[in-house]
Amino acid sequence: MSADPQFVAFVSDLLAPLGPLTAGRFFGGHAFKSDGVQFAMVMGNTLYLKVDDTTRPAFRDAGSEAFSYATKKRRVMVESYYAAPETLLDDADELIAWARDAIAAAR
């Protein structure tokens, strides 16, 4: 599933308060990096944020799911990235707070 360019631009605008970020394509998706560390990605129309053992419960409590993809034999769950709760896309300040946690988790 490739990243929707319009959605990537929308997310880029929302993440702008974080300061200079680098971004680029990977495996059909779009990665966001802070100081060279990937903390977020867009696949299709979904923003995924990096999680760790401390932040993962908040994502699960919000009903978010881990990033996953299908192979010929099975579905692979990537427990280190969870979908950002959709409510964050309507609350820029809250998204920035979660993104800062994602940057910390990525480090």
ABEGO torsion letter per residue (X at the ends): XBBBAAAAAAAAAAAAAAEBBBBBBBGGBBBBBBGGBBABBBBEABBBBBBBAAAAAAAAAAGBBBBBBBBAABBBBBAABBBBBAAAAABAAAAAAAAAAAAAAAX
